Amino acid sequence: MNAAFDSWQAFFAMGGYAFYVWLAVAATLLPLLGLVLHTFWQRKQLLNEVGRRQARERRIRQSKQPTAAQPAEQRGK
């Protein structure tokens, strides 16, 4: 198996088409990186929202439970 390029310099030069090749590589990798970062950010936002909703529901349930400090006539309502 033969190497396609004689040196690293030849690899990066891409046979005189380096500008187009590396522009295409960047045009592919940057959106993919953006997608990964956006996915992590969106996951964090979703988990925070779920946590807020669960805390709210917990507070609502606790507020509906009768406490020992309430008079007996209020507990029956």
C-alpha distances in whole Angstrom, upper triangle without the diagonal:
4,7,9,12,13,16,18,20,18,17,20,21,19,20,23,24,24,27,27,23,25,28,27,25,29,30,28,29,32,34,32,33,36,36,36,38,41,40,41,44,45,45,47,50,50,50,53,55,55,56,59,60,60,62,64,65,66,68,70,70,72,74,75,76,80,80,83,84,85,89,89,90,87,85,86,85
4,6,9,10,13,15,17,15,14,18,18,16,16,20,21,21,25,24,21,23,26,25,24,27,29,28,28,31,33,31,32,36,36,36,38,41,40,41,44,45,45,47,50,50,51,53,55,55,57,59,60,61,63,65,66,67,69,71,71,73,75,76,77,81,81,84,85,86,90,90,91,88,86,87,86
4,5,7,9,11,13,11,10,14,15,13,14,17,18,18,22,22,18,20,23,22,21,24,26,25,25,28,30,29,30,33,34,33,35,38,38,38,41,43,43,45,47,48,48,51,53,53,54,57,58,59,60,63,63,64,67,68,69,70,73,74,75,78,79,82,83,84,87,88,89,86,84,85,84
4,7,9,11,12,9,8,12,12,10,10,14,15,15,18,18,15,17,20,19,18,21,24,23,23,26,28,27,28,31,32,32,34,36,37,38,40,42,42,44,46,47,48,50,52,52,54,56,57,58,60,62,63,64,66,68,68,70,72,73,74,78,79,82,83,83,87,88,88,85,83,85,84
4,6,7,9,6,6,9,10,9,9,12,14,13,17,18,15,16,19,19,18,21,23,23,23,26,28,27,28,31,32,32,34,36,37,38,40,42,42,44,46,47,48,50,52,53,54,56,58,58,60,62,63,64,66,68,69,70,72,74,75,78,79,82,83,84,87,88,89,85,84,85,84
4,7,8,6,8,11,11,11,11,14,16,15,19,20,18,19,22,23,21,24,26,26,26,28,31,30,31,34,35,35,36,39,40,40,43,45,45,46,49,50,51,52,55,55,56,59,60,61,62,65,66,67,69,71,71,73,75,76,77,81,81,84,85,86,89,90,91,88,86,88,87
4,5,5,6,9,10,11,12,14,16,14,18,20,17,17,21,22,20,22,25,25,24,26,29,29,29,32,33,33,34,37,38,38,40,42,43,44,46,48,48,50,52,53,54,56,58,59,60,62,64,64,66,68,69,70,72,74,75,79,79,82,82,83,87,88,89,86,84,86,85
4,5,5,6,8,10,12,14,15,12,16,18,15,14,18,19,17,19,22,22,21,23,26,26,25,28,30,29,31,34,35,35,37,39,40,41,43,44,45,47,49,50,51,53,55,56,57,59,60,61,63,65,66,67,69,71,72,75,75,78,79,80,84,85,86,82,81,83,81
4,5,5,6,9,10,11,13,11,14,16,14,14,17,19,17,19,22,22,22,24,27,27,26,29,31,31,32,35,36,36,38,40,41,42,44,46,47,48,50,52,52,54,56,57,58,60,62,63,64,66,68,69,71,73,74,77,77,80,81,82,85,86,87,84,82,84,83
4,6,5,6,7,9,11,10,13,15,13,13,17,18,17,19,22,22,22,24,27,27,27,30,32,31,33,35,37,37,39,41,42,43,45,47,48,49,51,52,54,55,57,58,60,61,63,64,66,67,69,70,72,74,75,78,79,82,82,83,87,88,89,85,83,85,84
4,5,5,8,10,10,9,12,13,11,11,15,15,14,16,19,19,19,21,24,23,24,27,28,28,30,32,33,34,36,38,38,40,42,43,44,46,48,49,50,52,54,55,56,58,59,60,62,64,65,66,68,70,71,75,75,78,79,80,83,84,85,82,80,82,81
4,5,8,9,9,6,10,11,9,9,12,13,12,14,17,17,17,19,22,22,22,24,26,26,28,30,31,32,34,36,37,38,40,42,43,44,46,47,48,50,52,53,54,56,58,59,61,62,64,65,67,68,70,73,74,77,77,78,82,83,83,80,78,80,79
4,6,6,7,5,8,10,9,9,12,14,14,15,18,19,19,21,24,24,24,27,29,29,30,33,34,35,36,38,40,41,43,44,46,47,49,50,51,53,55,56,57,59,61,62,63,65,67,68,69,71,73,76,77,80,80,81,84,86,86,83,81,83,82
4,6,5,5,9,9,7,9,12,12,12,15,17,17,18,20,23,23,24,26,28,28,30,32,33,34,36,38,39,40,42,43,45,46,48,49,51,53,54,55,57,58,60,61,63,64,66,67,69,71,72,76,76,79,80,80,84,85,86,82,81,82,81
4,6,7,10,11,10,12,15,15,16,18,20,20,21,24,26,26,27,30,31,32,33,35,37,38,40,41,42,44,46,47,48,50,52,53,54,56,58,59,61,62,63,65,67,68,69,71,73,74,76,79,80,83,84,84,88,89,89,86,84,86,84
4,6,8,9,10,11,13,14,15,17,19,20,21,23,25,26,27,29,31,32,33,35,37,38,39,41,43,44,45,47,49,50,51,53,54,56,57,59,60,62,63,65,66,68,69,71,72,74,76,79,80,83,83,84,87,88,89,85,84,86,84
4,6,6,6,9,10,11,12,14,15,17,18,20,22,23,24,26,28,29,30,32,33,35,36,38,39,41,42,44,45,47,48,50,51,53,54,56,57,59,60,62,63,65,66,68,69,71,72,76,77,80,80,81,84,85,86,82,81,82,81
4,6,5,6,8,10,10,12,14,15,16,17,20,21,22,24,25,26,28,29,31,32,34,35,37,38,40,41,43,44,46,47,49,50,52,53,55,56,58,59,61,62,64,65,67,68,70,74,74,77,78,78,82,83,83,80,78,80,79
4,6,6,6,9,10,10,12,14,15,16,18,20,21,22,24,26,26,28,30,31,32,34,36,37,38,40,42,43,44,46,48,49,50,52,53,55,56,58,59,61,62,64,65,67,69,72,73,76,76,77,80,81,82,78,77,79,77
4,6,5,6,9,10,10,12,14,15,17,19,20,21,23,25,26,27,29,31,32,33,35,36,37,39,41,42,43,45,47,48,49,51,53,54,55,57,59,60,61,63,64,66,68,71,72,75,76,76,80,81,81,77,76,78,76
4,5,5,6,9,10,11,12,14,16,17,18,20,22,23,24,26,27,29,30,32,33,35,36,38,39,41,42,44,45,47,48,50,51,53,54,56,57,59,60,62,63,65,67,70,71,74,75,75,78,79,80,76,75,76,75
4,5,5,6,8,10,10,12,14,15,16,18,20,21,22,24,25,27,28,30,31,33,34,36,37,39,40,42,43,44,46,48,49,50,52,53,55,56,58,59,61,63,64,68,68,72,72,72,76,77,78,74,73,74,73
4,5,5,6,9,10,10,13,14,15,16,18,20,21,22,24,26,27,28,30,32,33,34,36,37,39,40,42,43,45,46,48,49,51,52,54,55,57,58,60,61,63,67,67,71,71,71,75,76,76,73,71,73,71
4,5,5,6,9,10,11,13,14,16,17,19,20,21,23,25,26,27,29,31,32,33,35,37,38,39,41,42,44,45,47,48,50,51,53,54,56,57,59,60,62,66,66,70,70,70,74,75,75,72,70,72,70
4,5,5,6,8,10,11,12,14,16,17,18,20,21,23,24,26,27,29,30,32,33,35,36,38,39,41,42,44,45,47,48,50,51,53,54,56,57,59,60,64,65,68,68,69,72,73,74,70,69,70,69
4,5,5,6,8,10,10,12,14,15,16,18,20,21,22,24,25,27,28,30,31,33,34,36,37,39,40,42,43,45,46,48,49,51,52,54,55,57,58,62,63,66,66,67,70,71,72,68,67,69,67
4,6,6,7,9,11,11,13,15,16,17,19,21,22,23,25,26,27,29,31,32,33,35,37,38,39,41,43,44,45,47,48,49,51,53,54,56,58,61,62,65,66,66,69,70,71,67,66,67,66
4,6,6,7,9,10,11,13,15,16,17,19,20,21,23,25,26,27,29,31,32,33,35,37,38,39,41,42,44,45,47,48,50,51,53,54,56,60,60,64,64,65,68,69,69,66,64,66,64
4,6,5,6,9,10,11,12,14,15,17,18,20,21,23,24,26,27,29,30,32,33,35,36,38,39,41,42,43,45,47,48,50,51,53,54,58,59,62,62,63,66,67,68,64,63,64,63
4,5,5,6,9,10,11,12,14,16,16,18,20,21,22,24,26,27,28,30,32,33,34,36,37,39,40,42,43,45,46,48,49,51,53,56,57,60,61,61,64,66,66,62,61,63,61
4,5,5,6,9,10,10,12,14,15,16,18,20,21,22,24,25,26,28,30,31,32,34,36,37,38,40,42,43,44,46,47,49,51,54,55,59,59,59,63,64,64,60,59,61,59
4,5,5,6,9,10,11,13,14,15,16,19,20,21,23,24,26,27,29,30,31,33,35,36,37,39,41,42,43,45,47,48,50,53,54,57,58,58,62,63,63,59,58,60,58
4,5,5,6,9,10,11,12,14,15,17,18,20,21,23,24,26,27,29,30,32,33,35,36,38,39,41,42,44,45,47,49,52,53,56,56,57,60,61,62,58,57,59,57
4,5,5,6,8,10,10,12,14,15,16,18,20,21,22,24,26,27,28,30,31,33,34,36,37,39,40,42,43,45,47,50,51,54,55,55,58,59,60,56,55,57,55
4,5,5,6,9,10,10,12,14,15,16,18,20,21,22,24,25,27,28,30,31,33,34,36,37,39,40,42,43,45,49,49,53,53,54,57,58,58,55,53,55,53
4,5,5,6,9,10,11,13,14,15,17,19,20,21,23,25,26,27,29,30,32,33,35,36,38,39,41,42,44,47,48,51,52,52,56,57,57,54,52,54,53
4,5,5,6,9,10,11,12,14,16,17,18,20,21,23,25,26,27,29,30,32,33,35,36,38,39,41,43,46,47,50,50,51,54,55,56,52,51,53,51
4,5,5,6,8,10,10,12,14,15,16,18,20,21,22,24,26,27,28,30,31,33,34,36,37,39,41,44,45,48,49,49,53,54,54,50,49,51,49
4,5,5,6,9,10,10,12,14,15,16,18,20,21,22,24,26,27,28,30,31,33,34,36,38,39,43,44,47,48,48,51,52,53,49,47,49,48
4,5,5,6,9,10,11,12,14,15,17,18,20,21,23,24,26,27,29,30,32,33,35,36,38,41,42,45,46,46,50,51,51,48,46,48,47
4,5,5,6,9,10,11,12,14,15,17,19,20,21,23,25,26,27,29,30,32,33,35,37,40,41,44,44,45,48,49,50,46,45,47,45
4,5,5,6,9,10,10,12,14,15,16,18,20,21,22,24,26,27,29,30,32,33,35,38,39,43,43,43,47,48,48,44,43,45,43
4,5,5,6,9,10,11,12,14,15,16,18,20,21,22,24,26,27,29,30,32,33,37,38,41,42,42,45,46,47,43,42,43,42
4,5,5,6,9,10,11,12,14,15,17,18,20,21,23,24,26,27,29,31,32,35,36,39,40,40,44,45,45,42,40,42,41
4,6,5,6,9,10,11,12,14,15,16,18,20,21,23,24,26,27,29,31,34,35,38,38,39,42,43,44,40,39,41,39
4,5,5,6,9,10,11,12,14,15,17,18,20,21,23,24,26,27,29,33,34,37,38,38,41,42,42,39,37,39,37
4,5,5,6,9,10,11,12,14,15,16,18,20,21,22,24,26,27,31,31,35,36,36,39,40,41,37,36,38,36
4,5,5,6,9,10,11,12,14,15,16,18,20,21,23,25,26,29,30,33,34,34,38,39,39,36,34,36,35
4,5,5,6,9,10,11,12,14,15,16,18,20,21,23,25,28,29,33,33,33,36,37,38,34,33,35,33
4,5,5,6,9,10,11,12,14,15,16,18,20,21,23,26,28,31,32,32,35,36,36,33,31,33,32
4,5,5,6,9,10,10,12,14,15,16,18,20,21,25,25,29,29,30,33,34,35,32,30,32,31
4,5,5,6,9,10,11,12,14,15,16,19,20,24,24,28,28,28,32,33,33,30,28,31,29
4,5,5,6,9,10,10,12,14,15,17,19,22,23,27,28,27,31,31,32,28,27,28,27
4,5,5,6,9,10,11,12,14,15,17,20,21,25,26,26,29,30,30,27,25,27,26
4,5,5,6,9,10,10,12,14,16,19,19,23,23,24,27,28,29,26,24,26,25
4,5,5,6,9,10,11,13,15,18,19,22,23,22,26,27,27,24,22,24,23
4,5,5,6,9,10,11,13,16,18,21,22,22,25,25,26,22,21,22,21
4,5,5,6,9,10,11,14,15,19,20,20,23,24,25,21,19,22,21
4,5,5,6,9,10,13,14,17,18,18,21,22,23,19,18,21,19
4,5,5,6,9,12,14,18,18,17,20,21,21,18,16,18,17
4,5,5,7,10,12,16,17,16,19,19,20,17,15,17,16
4,5,5,8,9,13,14,14,17,18,19,16,14,16,16
4,6,8,9,13,13,12,15,16,17,13,12,15,14
4,6,9,13,14,12,15,15,15,12,10,12,11
4,6,10,12,10,13,13,14,11,9,11,11
4,7,8,7,9,9,11,8,6,9,10
4,5,6,9,10,12,10,8,12,13
4,6,8,9,12,11,9,12,15
4,7,9,12,10,10,13,15
4,6,8,6,7,10,11
4,6,6,7,9,11
4,5,5,7,9
4,6,6,7
4,5,5
4,6
4
